[in-house]
Structure formats: C-alpha cells, structure tokens
Amino acid sequence: MNNFTPREIVSELDRYIVGQNSAKRAVAVALRNRWRRQQVDPDLREEIAPKNIIMIGPTGVGKTEIARRLARLAQAPFVKVEASKFTEVGYVGRDVESMVRDLVELAILMVKAEEAKNQRIKAEDLAEERLLDLLLPGDTASQSTEVKGEGGTRDKLRRLLRMGELDERMVDIETQDNQMPSMQVFGPQGPEEMGFNIKEMFGNIFPKKTKQRRMKVSEARELLIEIEAEKLVDMDKVQTLAKERTEQNGIIFIDEIDKIASREGGHGPEVSREGVQRDILPIVEGSTVNTKYGPVKTDHILFIAAGAFHVAKPSDLIPELQGRFPIRVELDSLEEADLFRILTEPRNALIRQYQALMATEGIHLEFSEDAILEIAKTAARVNERTENIGARRLHTIMETLLEELSFSAPEQSEKRFSIDEAFVRGRLSAIADNEDLSRYIL
C-alpha cells in the first residue's frame, strides 16, 4: 500500500470493476491520504482526520466491490455492515458499536495468521519432533544413543519422514476439544454485550477435553504445524498490533445508509431511524469503544457509506452526520456497453468463471462476441423494464442460459460447446420479452 499512488490504485481497481471512475478516484485519494498522514510530524498527525466518503448509486453498480477491493489493496481490516440492521440504544437488536468490535475481531484474525506464518519454520521442527514421538512410542530424550544418535532409529525415521515415505502411515493424535457447553445470555444492550469474557471464564471452569483423531502422517503434519504455530504466537503482541491496525488502517463500509435517512415530519419509525443516525455519529466523529481486547479509538478509521437514495436524499441525514462525510461521489447506472465489458474485461469476469467451471468437467466452453452482446442487451432490457439491479442481473441471466449444460455436463460426450447469438436468443428471448415471466425468472 505504501508504494501505491492514486493512479496505481485506480489501475488496480480497473482490473475488477468497470467504469465508476469518480468513485475510484475518491477512494484512491482517501487511501493515499492514509499513507501521507503517516509521514506527517506526530504532533500534527493526530489532528488529520480521514475524509469519509458517501457513494450514491443504484444497487449492483459496484459500490461494495470498490470498498472491498480497496481494503484488499491496503491489507487493512475491513467490515461491511448494513445500517438498516442497527437499532438505537435501548431497543433490542444490534447496537452500532458492534461494527467496531467486528473490525477488531477481524484484525485479530489477520494479525494472528501473519504471526503464525512467521513462526512456521520453528513450528515445522516442533511438529516433526511430535510426529517422531508418535511413530516411535516410548522414545525419550534419556534413551541410548542407539536410538538418538547419528544413524539411530529416530534419525532413520526422520529421513523417511522428510522424503515423504511415511505419508500414508496412520497415527493417533490427541487434540483439544474446543466445544463448550452452549448457553445464551441476554443483556440490556443486545447480543454484542453478552459479557466479553464469558467464554474465557467458562474455559477455565470446565476442564479442557481432548479427543483422539486417527489420520495419515501427511495430514497430521499440517495439523501439528498449525497447533505448534498457534502456541508460539504471542497473543499480547497480536492484540496490540491488531488494535493499532484497527485504529490506523481500519475501514468500515456502511451500506444502505439511505434506509436510516429520515424524511421531513418525522414520527414513528422516522424517529427510530434518526436515533440510529445519532448513535452512529459519535463513532464516525471519533470516540472510544470498549472491546474485549481493550478500548479502541475510532478517530482515524475510514468510513465509507453507500446507498441508492431512491427515496431519501443525502441531505435527509442529520446535519451533523452529513458533515462527517465530506466526499460524495455518484455512481453511474450500467448501460448495455458497461454490461458487455463486465462480462469480458475484469479478471473475475463472469464468462471466465463459467468457462473455468465447465473446464472441471472437461468441457471447453466458447462464447461468440455476438452471444455476449446479446446477453448484455437482454440484461439491460430486463433491468429497464423491471427492477434495475445492475450487474447482478447478469448472474441470473447466465444461470438461466447455462442451466441445461450445467446439469448435464458430466454426461456430455461432446467436449466442445459453442454459444452463439442464436442459442442465447433461443434460451432467453421468450422469457425476456414476457414482462410478467421475466419478473419471476430473470
């Protein structure tokens, strides 16, 4: 991330997302500003707040995908939450602070995986010794040099183990049973506040159970490496790094923010929506959230909000919340040409995905350019006449188009399958032209 310029970030996003250049530029600048902030003098650094973004556009145009790919580029903890799932404090449901707790949990998993990877070489040596103990029961450090010494039984087994000669042999491994007695606790602040340390507390009360697992040496080696690497990880260090990464690099994507925008003359549900906004406000402004890993500051977490804003407008949000999202970008609706590009250009293009899936059955699937144009034209037409769900319409249309082939692929004797414009029309035109039918099928 440190070496990515805004232009390079946009270029990376272009590999997966078609169009939406203004949104890509906005998030690229926001990401680069994080690096710039780290270069600033420490006294001023704390004063530089992230420039949060609101992305406005219909469903299926790439809002979530832009945020998700951005987080991968930044190698930052990233959570996606839906604003409509939250309830204001005092009501049963998810409270808004849970988004920060989810972000910390994700950061813990990320850092723990990285630390375990760093310890892998040492863990491999320890796992090897444990495997040799299993293969040589009764062998201890105090035994004679005939077993321990150069050319002894243990060393011969070690050589065979490293050469893979023992991979098919079965061994019994004792592993810890992580299952706990299930219980549910209801608190006044919802399920997220169910006592941070209940699991740890009961983990100490109940004796740790172990269970025997019989497996091949090749599988046992990987399992033991994981177990040994986890033992070597310093959890205090993991928690410190994860909290720091959350506070400095975390990204929270709040989807459906338009669903909590209250229209004028608020009463009933409108008041509740405004209550959720007021609960979100301090987190976006910068506050301290208590988590089971300690307090986490939200001052420098980047918030990206998104919504279709069909009914409500960004100006319907409470003024204080509007002010915390200074960057607003509008995403374009997808036209026929955009849908054609989505089918063919990105690295994860749908056409490539289906070709790869069919290749697993030994079938070489080909699409003519006319066929892809017809698929895009059908998707655009259905989007226009029914609900516009953007690029997601392509998934439905491709499934309908290839339904018969997907079902019969294992029995197909013909291993080359070409799809042309006539095939697409034959499969889709009757459904697409019937508006009532297309509402249910496409």
PyMOL commands that set and color helices and strands:
alter all, ss='L'
color gray80, all
select helices_A, chain A and resi 6-14+21-39+42-45+63-74+83-85+98-118+120-135+145-148+153-163+191-193+198-205+217-232+235-249+257-260+269-285+314-316+319-323+336-344+350-359+369-385+392-401+403-411+421-433+435-441
alter helices_A, ss='H'
color red, helices_A
select strands_A, chain A and resi 53-56+78-82+170-177+209-216+251-255+288-291+294-297+302-307+327-330+364-367+416-419
alter strands_A, ss='S'
color yellow, strands_A
deselect
rebuild
show_as cartoon
